Amino acid sequence: MDNPIDFDTHRSLAELEGGDWRFEIDEYDAPPHAFALATKPVRRLTPGELLQLIRWGVSLRFTVPLAIARMEGDPFMKAAAHEGDLIVALLEADAAFWKDRRDLWDTMAALLAEAIGQVAARAAEEDEDDEEPFLPQFLGDDFMAAVMHFREIHG
């Protein structure tokens, strides 16, 4: 997977956005303490912070590539509540963003294929051992709905 980051990760979202951009918490329906995330160097944003920023739709052109890069090799990483929460947030991100950034959509599609491949491989291994088939608890309705949302954007 190509590195999707094409910006200076030592800068904050406020610096990267430039101009008059401000993280208006009311606009994003974010809690008051979230403002601090806009002034933190993006390389220091935790997976949980990226998860929240993506859910709020904040600076997706910077937060999405950061999250994708962090998930390389671990598409079901746990960012906050459970394994796979970050991939679900990415899949559910604003369709207009994914339409404008087909390059990132393609990168995300490759990450999704890797994730599904991991589940299939694990299920096949466990099937050979006559164990109950592997299906992580986070691969439920939310995950499938997120996949369908994502797939329909360029599908």
VMD Tcl script that builds the backbone (N, CA, C; Angstrom):
set m [mol new atoms 465]
animate dup $m
set s [atomselect $m all]
$s set {name element resname resid chain x y z} {
  {N N MET 1 A 0.849 -1.170 0.000}
  {CA C MET 1 A 0.000 0.000 0.000}
  {C C MET 1 A 0.896 1.235 0.000}
  {N N ASP 2 A 0.617 2.163 -0.893}
  {CA C ASP 2 A 1.359 3.410 -0.948}
  {C C ASP 2 A 1.036 4.261 0.271}
  {N N ASN 3 A 2.025 5.047 0.692}
  {CA C ASN 3 A 1.811 5.948 1.815}
  {C C ASN 3 A 0.855 7.061 1.375}
  {N N PRO 4 A -0.311 7.159 2.007}
  {CA C PRO 4 A -1.290 8.170 1.595}
  {C C PRO 4 A -1.005 9.573 2.131}
  {N N ILE 5 A 0.046 9.722 2.941}
  {CA C ILE 5 A 0.323 11.014 3.569}
  {C C ILE 5 A 1.219 11.848 2.658}
  {N N ASP 6 A 0.695 12.980 2.214}
  {CA C ASP 6 A 1.448 13.876 1.339}
  {C C ASP 6 A 1.486 15.296 1.916}
  {N N PHE 7 A 1.604 15.378 3.240}
  {CA C PHE 7 A 1.624 16.662 3.939}
  {C C PHE 7 A 2.552 16.543 5.133}
  {N N ASP 8 A 2.914 17.677 5.709}
  {CA C ASP 8 A 3.846 17.744 6.831}
  {C C ASP 8 A 3.134 17.342 8.121}
  {N N THR 9 A 3.480 16.184 8.659}
  {CA C THR 9 A 2.816 15.669 9.857}
  {C C THR 9 A 3.290 16.359 11.139}
  {N N HIS 10 A 4.262 17.249 11.033}
  {CA C HIS 10 A 4.709 18.020 12.192}
  {C C HIS 10 A 3.792 19.225 12.439}
  {N N ARG 11 A 2.927 19.492 11.496}
  {CA C ARG 11 A 2.005 20.628 11.606}
  {C C ARG 11 A 0.671 20.170 12.189}
  {N N SER 12 A -0.073 21.096 12.720}
  {CA C SER 12 A -1.402 20.807 13.278}
  {C C SER 12 A -2.451 20.921 12.174}
  {N N LEU 13 A -3.662 20.484 12.476}
  {CA C LEU 13 A -4.750 20.638 11.512}
  {C C LEU 13 A -4.979 22.107 11.195}
  {N N ALA 14 A -4.912 22.951 12.202}
  {CA C ALA 14 A -5.112 24.388 11.976}
  {C C ALA 14 A -4.054 24.932 11.019}
  {N N GLU 15 A -2.811 24.501 11.184}
  {CA C GLU 15 A -1.739 24.959 10.295}
  {C C GLU 15 A -1.910 24.392 8.892}
  {N N LEU 16 A -2.269 23.113 8.813}
  {CA C LEU 16 A -2.442 22.479 7.501}
  {C C LEU 16 A -3.606 23.090 6.735}
  {N N GLU 17 A -4.688 23.378 7.429}
  {CA C GLU 17 A -5.852 23.977 6.784}
  {C C GLU 17 A -5.569 25.421 6.371}
  {N N GLY 18 A -4.783 26.126 7.189}
  {CA C GLY 18 A -4.371 27.486 6.856}
  {C C GLY 18 A -5.505 28.488 6.815}
  {N N GLY 19 A -5.149 29.689 6.411}
  {CA C GLY 19 A -6.135 30.761 6.255}
  {C C GLY 19 A -6.918 31.028 7.517}
  {N N ASP 20 A -8.204 31.207 7.348}
  {CA C ASP 20 A -9.092 31.541 8.458}
  {C C ASP 20 A -9.729 30.307 9.100}
  {N N TRP 21 A -9.260 29.106 8.745}
  {CA C TRP 21 A -9.888 27.896 9.249}
  {C C TRP 21 A -9.776 27.828 10.762}
  {N N ARG 22 A -10.892 27.469 11.374}
  {CA C ARG 22 A -10.933 27.224 12.810}
  {C C ARG 22 A -11.779 25.981 13.052}
  {N N PHE 23 A -11.418 25.235 14.036}
  {CA C PHE 23 A -12.193 24.068 14.435}
  {C C PHE 23 A -13.346 24.562 15.295}
  {N N GLU 24 A -14.451 24.810 14.653}
  {CA C GLU 24 A -15.648 25.290 15.352}
  {C C GLU 24 A -16.399 24.087 15.911}
  {N N ILE 25 A -16.342 23.924 17.220}
  {CA C ILE 25 A -16.922 22.723 17.820}
  {C C ILE 25 A -18.421 22.616 17.576}
  {N N ASP 26 A -19.105 23.738 17.481}
  {CA C ASP 26 A -20.548 23.697 17.215}
  {C C ASP 26 A -20.832 23.166 15.813}
  {N N GLU 27 A -20.001 23.541 14.858}
  {CA C GLU 27 A -20.182 23.094 13.476}
  {C C GLU 27 A -20.019 21.577 13.354}
  {N N TYR 28 A -19.118 21.019 14.154}
  {CA C TYR 28 A -18.834 19.586 14.076}
  {C C TYR 28 A -19.542 18.779 15.150}
  {N N ASP 29 A -20.341 19.424 15.998}
  {CA C ASP 29 A -21.035 18.756 17.094}
  {C C ASP 29 A -20.040 17.999 17.981}
  {N N ALA 30 A -18.956 18.695 18.297}
  {CA C ALA 30 A -17.884 18.114 19.100}
  {C C ALA 30 A -17.905 18.726 20.503}
  {N N PRO 31 A -17.357 18.013 21.490}
  {CA C PRO 31 A -17.299 18.569 22.842}
  {C C PRO 31 A -16.265 19.697 22.919}
  {N N PRO 32 A -16.383 20.576 23.894}
  {CA C PRO 32 A -15.474 21.724 24.006}
  {C C PRO 32 A -13.983 21.363 24.043}
  {N N HIS 33 A -13.636 20.262 24.699}
  {CA C HIS 33 A -12.217 19.901 24.795}
  {C C HIS 33 A -11.625 19.483 23.445}
  {N N ALA 34 A -12.460 19.213 22.457}
  {CA C ALA 34 A -11.980 18.757 21.153}
  {C C ALA 34 A -11.188 19.824 20.411}
  {N N PHE 35 A -11.373 21.076 20.770}
  {CA C PHE 35 A -10.655 22.164 20.112}
  {C C PHE 35 A -9.143 21.945 20.176}
  {N N ALA 36 A -8.660 21.367 21.259}
  {CA C ALA 36 A -7.221 21.135 21.429}
  {C C ALA 36 A -6.658 20.222 20.334}
  {N N LEU 37 A -7.480 19.376 19.755}
  {CA C LEU 37 A -7.003 18.469 18.712}
  {C C LEU 37 A -6.563 19.218 17.458}
  {N N ALA 38 A -7.127 20.378 17.224}
  {CA C ALA 38 A -6.798 21.154 16.031}
  {C C ALA 38 A -5.427 21.806 16.124}
  {N N THR 39 A -4.876 21.918 17.330}
  {CA C THR 39 A -3.589 22.575 17.501}
  {C C THR 39 A -2.457 21.594 17.806}
  {N N LYS 40 A -2.764 20.330 17.856}
  {CA C LYS 40 A -1.781 19.289 18.134}
  {C C LYS 40 A -1.120 18.860 16.821}
  {N N PRO 41 A 0.209 18.661 16.791}
  {CA C PRO 41 A 0.823 18.145 15.555}
  {C C PRO 41 A 0.127 16.837 15.149}
  {N N VAL 42 A -0.235 16.713 13.897}
  {CA C VAL 42 A -1.057 15.571 13.481}
  {C C VAL 42 A -0.358 14.235 13.693}
  {N N ARG 43 A 0.966 14.214 13.683}
  {CA C ARG 43 A 1.684 12.951 13.917}
  {C C ARG 43 A 1.467 12.444 15.336}
  {N N ARG 44 A 1.026 13.333 16.226}
  {CA C ARG 44 A 0.803 12.957 17.621}
  {C C ARG 44 A -0.646 12.608 17.927}
  {N N LEU 45 A -1.512 12.717 16.942}
  {CA C LEU 45 A -2.909 12.334 17.162}
  {C C LEU 45 A -2.976 10.824 17.376}
  {N N THR 46 A -3.664 10.408 18.416}
  {CA C THR 46 A -3.806 8.983 18.703}
  {C C THR 46 A -4.859 8.379 17.765}
  {N N PRO 47 A -4.877 7.060 17.629}
  {CA C PRO 47 A -5.941 6.441 16.844}
  {C C PRO 47 A -7.336 6.819 17.348}
  {N N GLY 48 A -7.504 6.931 18.649}
  {CA C GLY 48 A -8.790 7.324 19.207}
  {C C GLY 48 A -9.172 8.743 18.831}
  {N N GLU 49 A -8.198 9.640 18.818}
  {CA C GLU 49 A -8.465 11.019 18.416}
  {C C GLU 49 A -8.795 11.097 16.935}
  {N N LEU 50 A -8.069 10.320 16.126}
  {CA C LEU 50 A -8.382 10.275 14.694}
  {C C LEU 50 A -9.791 9.737 14.475}
  {N N LEU 51 A -10.148 8.719 15.221}
  {CA C LEU 51 A -11.493 8.153 15.127}
  {C C LEU 51 A -12.540 9.239 15.360}
  {N N GLN 52 A -12.382 10.000 16.417}
  {CA C GLN 52 A -13.346 11.049 16.727}
  {C C GLN 52 A -13.370 12.122 15.648}
  {N N LEU 53 A -12.211 12.576 15.210}
  {CA C LEU 53 A -12.150 13.608 14.172}
  {C C LEU 53 A -12.826 13.141 12.888}
  {N N ILE 54 A -12.625 11.884 12.523}
  {CA C ILE 54 A -13.247 11.343 11.312}
  {C C ILE 54 A -14.757 11.242 11.498}
  {N N ARG 55 A -15.189 10.789 12.647}
  {CA C ARG 55 A -16.637 10.724 12.911}
  {C C ARG 55 A -17.281 12.104 12.853}
  {N N TRP 56 A -16.554 13.121 13.305}
  {CA C TRP 56 A -17.072 14.489 13.263}
  {C C TRP 56 A -16.928 15.109 11.878}
  {N N GLY 57 A -16.162 14.475 10.994}
  {CA C GLY 57 A -15.953 15.004 9.647}
  {C C GLY 57 A -14.953 16.146 9.591}
  {N N VAL 58 A -14.035 16.192 10.538}
  {CA C VAL 58 A -13.061 17.275 10.635}
  {C C VAL 58 A -11.839 16.996 9.759}
  {N N SER 59 A -11.535 17.922 8.865}
  {CA C SER 59 A -10.304 17.878 8.060}
  {C C SER 59 A -10.028 16.493 7.485}
  {N N LEU 60 A -11.023 15.918 6.846}
  {CA C LEU 60 A -10.886 14.549 6.323}
  {C C LEU 60 A -9.704 14.399 5.376}
  {N N ARG 61 A -9.359 15.454 4.648}
  {CA C ARG 61 A -8.235 15.329 3.716}
  {C C ARG 61 A -6.921 15.082 4.444}
  {N N PHE 62 A -6.892 15.336 5.746}
  {CA C PHE 62 A -5.696 15.049 6.541}
  {C C PHE 62 A -5.920 13.883 7.501}
  {N N THR 63 A -7.079 13.803 8.115}
  {CA C THR 63 A -7.321 12.755 9.115}
  {C C THR 63 A -7.495 11.377 8.484}
  {N N VAL 64 A -8.108 11.305 7.316}
  {CA C VAL 64 A -8.292 10.002 6.670}
  {C C VAL 64 A -6.953 9.382 6.263}
  {N N PRO 65 A -6.065 10.112 5.574}
  {CA C PRO 65 A -4.774 9.496 5.240}
  {C C PRO 65 A -3.975 9.077 6.474}
  {N N LEU 66 A -4.044 9.877 7.539}
  {CA C LEU 66 A -3.347 9.506 8.772}
  {C C LEU 66 A -3.880 8.192 9.330}
  {N N ALA 67 A -5.201 8.064 9.360}
  {CA C ALA 67 A -5.809 6.840 9.890}
  {C C ALA 67 A -5.475 5.635 9.021}
  {N N ILE 68 A -5.527 5.806 7.716}
  {CA C ILE 68 A -5.190 4.697 6.810}
  {C C ILE 68 A -3.751 4.252 7.040}
  {N N ALA 69 A -2.844 5.206 7.149}
  {CA C ALA 69 A -1.430 4.876 7.370}
  {C C ALA 69 A -1.237 4.144 8.694}
  {N N ARG 70 A -1.956 4.566 9.720}
  {CA C ARG 70 A -1.830 3.915 11.035}
  {C C ARG 70 A -2.347 2.480 11.009}
  {N N MET 71 A -3.316 2.200 10.148}
  {CA C MET 71 A -3.930 0.876 10.112}
  {C C MET 71 A -3.179 -0.112 9.225}
  {N N GLU 72 A -2.156 0.343 8.532}
  {CA C GLU 72 A -1.416 -0.554 7.639}
  {C C GLU 72 A -0.904 -1.751 8.432}
  {N N GLY 73 A -1.250 -2.935 7.973}
  {CA C GLY 73 A -0.866 -4.162 8.645}
  {C C GLY 73 A -1.803 -4.576 9.769}
  {N N ASP 74 A -2.680 -3.691 10.186}
  {CA C ASP 74 A -3.614 -3.978 11.269}
  {C C ASP 74 A -4.958 -3.292 10.987}
  {N N PRO 75 A -5.664 -3.753 9.941}
  {CA C PRO 75 A -6.890 -3.056 9.549}
  {C C PRO 75 A -7.992 -3.077 10.599}
  {N N PHE 76 A -7.921 -3.989 11.547}
  {CA C PHE 76 A -8.948 -4.057 12.578}
  {C C PHE 76 A -8.450 -3.490 13.908}
  {N N MET 77 A -7.501 -2.546 13.827}
  {CA C MET 77 A -6.965 -1.968 15.061}
  {C C MET 77 A -8.090 -1.364 15.902}
  {N N LYS 78 A -7.886 -1.432 17.197}
  {CA C LYS 78 A -8.830 -0.849 18.148}
  {C C LYS 78 A -8.392 0.588 18.410}
  {N N ALA 79 A -9.221 1.543 18.058}
  {CA C ALA 79 A -8.903 2.949 18.298}
  {C C ALA 79 A -9.532 3.444 19.591}
  {N N ALA 80 A -10.686 2.910 19.930}
  {CA C ALA 80 A -11.380 3.378 21.133}
  {C C ALA 80 A -12.146 2.234 21.791}
  {N N ALA 81 A -13.344 1.959 21.305}
  {CA C ALA 81 A -14.252 1.033 21.988}
  {C C ALA 81 A -14.007 -0.443 21.679}
  {N N HIS 82 A -13.690 -0.760 20.435}
  {CA C HIS 82 A -13.542 -2.171 20.073}
  {C C HIS 82 A -12.692 -2.312 18.809}
  {N N GLU 83 A -12.211 -3.506 18.593}
  {CA C GLU 83 A -11.465 -3.773 17.368}
  {C C GLU 83 A -12.339 -3.428 16.173}
  {N N GLY 84 A -11.724 -2.810 15.186}
  {CA C GLY 84 A -12.442 -2.487 13.964}
  {C C GLY 84 A -13.197 -1.178 13.989}
  {N N ASP 85 A -13.154 -0.437 15.100}
  {CA C ASP 85 A -13.925 0.805 15.163}
  {C C ASP 85 A -13.391 1.868 14.203}
  {N N LEU 86 A -12.085 1.892 13.979}
  {CA C LEU 86 A -11.516 2.898 13.080}
  {C C LEU 86 A -11.841 2.592 11.626}
  {N N ILE 87 A -11.789 1.330 11.236}
  {CA C ILE 87 A -12.116 0.998 9.845}
  {C C ILE 87 A -13.586 1.301 9.559}
  {N N VAL 88 A -14.454 1.055 10.530}
  {CA C VAL 88 A -15.878 1.366 10.343}
  {C C VAL 88 A -16.069 2.875 10.183}
  {N N ALA 89 A -15.394 3.665 11.010}
  {CA C ALA 89 A -15.508 5.123 10.892}
  {C C ALA 89 A -15.029 5.601 9.525}
  {N N LEU 90 A -13.943 5.028 9.037}
  {CA C LEU 90 A -13.442 5.407 7.709}
  {C C LEU 90 A -14.442 5.034 6.620}
  {N N LEU 91 A -14.971 3.827 6.702}
  {CA C LEU 91 A -15.933 3.380 5.691}
  {C C LEU 91 A -17.188 4.238 5.688}
  {N N GLU 92 A -17.551 4.769 6.853}
  {CA C GLU 92 A -18.757 5.590 6.980}
  {C C GLU 92 A -18.501 7.077 6.732}
  {N N ALA 93 A -17.258 7.446 6.453}
  {CA C ALA 93 A -16.939 8.868 6.238}
  {C C ALA 93 A -17.757 9.418 5.071}
  {N N ASP 94 A -17.872 10.717 5.041}
  {CA C ASP 94 A -18.672 11.443 4.067}
  {C C ASP 94 A -18.424 10.974 2.629}
  {N N ALA 95 A -19.491 10.588 1.956}
  {CA C ALA 95 A -19.389 10.093 0.575}
  {C C ALA 95 A -18.806 11.154 -0.358}
  {N N ALA 96 A -19.116 12.420 -0.122}
  {CA C ALA 96 A -18.579 13.493 -0.978}
  {C C ALA 96 A -17.053 13.532 -0.889}
  {N N PHE 97 A -16.522 13.291 0.301}
  {CA C PHE 97 A -15.066 13.248 0.451}
  {C C PHE 97 A -14.485 12.119 -0.394}
  {N N TRP 98 A -15.058 10.918 -0.273}
  {CA C TRP 98 A -14.545 9.764 -1.017}
  {C C TRP 98 A -14.702 9.966 -2.524}
  {N N LYS 99 A -15.746 10.638 -2.954}
  {CA C LYS 99 A -15.928 10.910 -4.388}
  {C C LYS 99 A -14.846 11.849 -4.903}
  {N N ASP 100 A -14.491 12.846 -4.095}
  {CA C ASP 100 A -13.456 13.803 -4.495}
  {C C ASP 100 A -12.056 13.215 -4.433}
  {N N ARG 101 A -11.867 12.221 -3.594}
  {CA C ARG 101 A -10.538 11.639 -3.399}
  {C C ARG 101 A -10.517 10.166 -3.799}
  {N N ARG 102 A -10.691 9.923 -5.070}
  {CA C ARG 102 A -10.715 8.547 -5.583}
  {C C ARG 102 A -9.413 7.825 -5.249}
  {N N ASP 103 A -8.292 8.547 -5.235}
  {CA C ASP 103 A -7.017 7.922 -4.886}
  {C C ASP 103 A -7.053 7.329 -3.478}
  {N N LEU 104 A -7.600 8.076 -2.537}
  {CA C LEU 104 A -7.712 7.559 -1.172}
  {C C LEU 104 A -8.771 6.466 -1.077}
  {N N TRP 105 A -9.836 6.588 -1.872}
  {CA C TRP 105 A -10.867 5.544 -1.897}
  {C C TRP 105 A -10.232 4.230 -2.346}
  {N N ASP 106 A -9.392 4.299 -3.382}
  {CA C ASP 106 A -8.705 3.095 -3.872}
  {C C ASP 106 A -7.788 2.509 -2.797}
  {N N THR 107 A -7.074 3.373 -2.084}
  {CA C THR 107 A -6.201 2.908 -1.006}
  {C C THR 107 A -7.025 2.266 0.100}
  {N N MET 108 A -8.141 2.887 0.436}
  {CA C MET 108 A -9.024 2.338 1.460}
  {C C MET 108 A -9.626 1.018 1.006}
  {N N ALA 109 A -9.968 0.913 -0.269}
  {CA C ALA 109 A -10.505 -0.343 -0.803}
  {C C ALA 109 A -9.479 -1.460 -0.666}
  {N N ALA 110 A -8.203 -1.145 -0.889}
  {CA C ALA 110 A -7.141 -2.147 -0.727}
  {C C ALA 110 A -7.022 -2.567 0.739}
  {N N LEU 111 A -7.135 -1.607 1.651}
  {CA C LEU 111 A -7.090 -1.921 3.077}
  {C C LEU 111 A -8.282 -2.781 3.478}
  {N N LEU 112 A -9.443 -2.481 2.933}
  {CA C LEU 112 A -10.639 -3.280 3.205}
  {C C LEU 112 A -10.471 -4.701 2.682}
  {N N ALA 113 A -9.891 -4.840 1.494}
  {CA C ALA 113 A -9.641 -6.177 0.935}
  {C C ALA 113 A -8.689 -6.958 1.836}
  {N N GLU 114 A -7.671 -6.276 2.360}
  {CA C GLU 114 A -6.745 -6.923 3.292}
  {C C GLU 114 A -7.490 -7.393 4.541}
  {N N ALA 115 A -8.371 -6.559 5.048}
  {CA C ALA 115 A -9.137 -6.903 6.244}
  {C C ALA 115 A -10.021 -8.129 6.001}
  {N N ILE 116 A -10.720 -8.126 4.897}
  {CA C ILE 116 A -11.605 -9.250 4.579}
  {C C ILE 116 A -10.784 -10.517 4.344}
  {N N GLY 117 A -9.620 -10.361 3.726}
  {CA C GLY 117 A -8.719 -11.498 3.528}
  {C C GLY 117 A -8.258 -12.093 4.848}
  {N N GLN 118 A -7.972 -11.262 5.823}
  {CA C GLN 118 A -7.563 -11.750 7.145}
  {C C GLN 118 A -8.668 -12.558 7.802}
  {N N VAL 119 A -9.891 -12.058 7.696}
  {CA C VAL 119 A -11.023 -12.779 8.284}
  {C C VAL 119 A -11.219 -14.123 7.580}
  {N N ALA 120 A -11.146 -14.125 6.247}
  {CA C ALA 120 A -11.329 -15.363 5.484}
  {C C ALA 120 A -10.246 -16.383 5.819}
  {N N ALA 121 A -9.004 -15.931 5.926}
  {CA C ALA 121 A -7.904 -16.841 6.239}
  {C C ALA 121 A -8.066 -17.441 7.631}
  {N N ARG 122 A -8.432 -16.608 8.568}
  {CA C ARG 122 A -8.625 -17.096 9.937}
  {C C ARG 122 A -9.794 -18.063 10.011}
  {N N ALA 123 A -10.877 -17.767 9.308}
  {CA C ALA 123 A -12.033 -18.651 9.303}
  {C C ALA 123 A -11.674 -20.002 8.682}
  {N N ALA 124 A -10.886 -19.986 7.603}
  {CA C ALA 124 A -10.472 -21.234 6.949}
  {C C ALA 124 A -9.593 -22.069 7.867}
  {N N GLU 125 A -8.672 -21.424 8.582}
  {CA C GLU 125 A -7.806 -22.132 9.534}
  {C C GLU 125 A -8.634 -22.820 10.601}
  {N N GLU 126 A -9.562 -22.084 11.165}
  {CA C GLU 126 A -10.358 -22.630 12.252}
  {C C GLU 126 A -11.341 -23.683 11.757}
  {N N ASP 127 A -11.782 -23.555 10.509}
  {CA C ASP 127 A -12.673 -24.555 9.928}
  {C C ASP 127 A -11.955 -25.888 9.788}
  {N N GLU 128 A -10.683 -25.821 9.418}
  {CA C GLU 128 A -9.881 -27.051 9.293}
  {C C GLU 128 A -9.710 -27.733 10.638}
  {N N ASP 129 A -9.693 -26.964 11.695}
  {CA C ASP 129 A -9.533 -27.514 13.045}
  {C C ASP 129 A -10.863 -27.908 13.674}
  {N N ASP 130 A -11.930 -27.891 12.882}
  {CA C ASP 130 A -13.278 -28.216 13.353}
  {C C ASP 130 A -13.728 -27.345 14.524}
  {N N GLU 131 A -13.206 -26.138 14.566}
  {CA C GLU 131 A -13.659 -25.193 15.581}
  {C C GLU 131 A -14.826 -24.406 15.006}
  {N N GLU 132 A -15.502 -23.707 15.891}
  {CA C GLU 132 A -16.575 -22.832 15.436}
  {C C GLU 132 A -15.970 -21.760 14.526}
  {N N PRO 133 A -16.581 -21.481 13.384}
  {CA C PRO 133 A -16.007 -20.504 12.451}
  {C C PRO 133 A -15.771 -19.148 13.106}
  {N N PHE 134 A -14.644 -18.546 12.735}
  {CA C PHE 134 A -14.240 -17.256 13.278}
  {C C PHE 134 A -15.030 -16.133 12.632}
  {N N LEU 135 A -15.693 -15.361 13.442}
  {CA C LEU 135 A -16.347 -14.155 12.972}
  {C C LEU 135 A -16.289 -13.150 14.118}
  {N N PRO 136 A -15.347 -12.209 14.024}
  {CA C PRO 136 A -15.212 -11.248 15.127}
  {C C PRO 136 A -16.524 -10.542 15.410}
  {N N GLN 137 A -16.724 -10.216 16.666}
  {CA C GLN 137 A -17.982 -9.589 17.075}
  {C C GLN 137 A -18.222 -8.261 16.382}
  {N N PHE 138 A -17.152 -7.577 15.946}
  {CA C PHE 138 A -17.338 -6.283 15.307}
  {C C PHE 138 A -17.717 -6.416 13.838}
  {N N LEU 139 A -17.754 -7.623 13.312}
  {CA C LEU 139 A -18.177 -7.823 11.925}
  {C C LEU 139 A -19.669 -8.121 11.878}
  {N N GLY 140 A -20.413 -7.253 12.437}
  {CA C GLY 140 A -21.860 -7.399 12.462}
  {C C GLY 140 A -22.520 -6.460 11.482}
  {N N ASP 141 A -23.729 -6.078 11.834}
  {CA C ASP 141 A -24.520 -5.210 10.968}
  {C C ASP 141 A -23.853 -3.864 10.714}
  {N N ASP 142 A -23.209 -3.285 11.743}
  {CA C ASP 142 A -22.562 -1.986 11.564}
  {C C ASP 142 A -21.451 -2.065 10.523}
  {N N PHE 143 A -20.646 -3.099 10.620}
  {CA C PHE 143 A -19.542 -3.259 9.672}
  {C C PHE 143 A -20.083 -3.464 8.260}
  {N N MET 144 A -21.070 -4.312 8.124}
  {CA C MET 144 A -21.614 -4.596 6.785}
  {C C MET 144 A -22.294 -3.355 6.199}
  {N N ALA 145 A -22.994 -2.599 7.016}
  {CA C ALA 145 A -23.618 -1.369 6.529}
  {C C ALA 145 A -22.552 -0.371 6.088}
  {N N ALA 146 A -21.449 -0.296 6.844}
  {CA C ALA 146 A -20.350 0.607 6.484}
  {C C ALA 146 A -19.710 0.175 5.171}
  {N N VAL 147 A -19.519 -1.128 4.999}
  {CA C VAL 147 A -18.948 -1.643 3.746}
  {C C VAL 147 A -19.865 -1.306 2.565}
  {N N MET 148 A -21.158 -1.491 2.747}
  {CA C MET 148 A -22.096 -1.190 1.661}
  {C C MET 148 A -22.095 0.297 1.321}
  {N N HIS 149 A -22.063 1.151 2.334}
  {CA C HIS 149 A -21.984 2.601 2.111}
  {C C HIS 149 A -20.737 2.937 1.301}
  {N N PHE 150 A -19.612 2.411 1.704}
  {CA C PHE 150 A -18.339 2.688 1.044}
  {C C PHE 150 A -18.323 2.151 -0.393}
  {N N ARG 151 A -18.806 0.948 -0.541}
  {CA C ARG 151 A -18.786 0.285 -1.855}
  {C C ARG 151 A -19.637 1.029 -2.882}
  {N N GLU 152 A -20.750 1.574 -2.450}
  {CA C GLU 152 A -21.659 2.251 -3.373}
  {C C GLU 152 A -21.120 3.583 -3.888}
  {N N ILE 153 A -20.114 4.117 -3.252}
  {CA C ILE 153 A -19.583 5.427 -3.659}
  {C C ILE 153 A -18.963 5.375 -5.048}
  {N N HIS 154 A -18.142 4.369 -5.294}
  {CA C HIS 154 A -17.516 4.219 -6.613}
  {C C HIS 154 A -17.795 2.850 -7.209}
  {N N GLY 155 A -18.634 2.070 -6.541}
  {CA C GLY 155 A -18.889 0.691 -6.953}
  {C C GLY 155 A -19.652 0.610 -8.186}
}
mol reanalyze $m
mol bondsrecalc $m
mol representation Tube
mol addrep $m
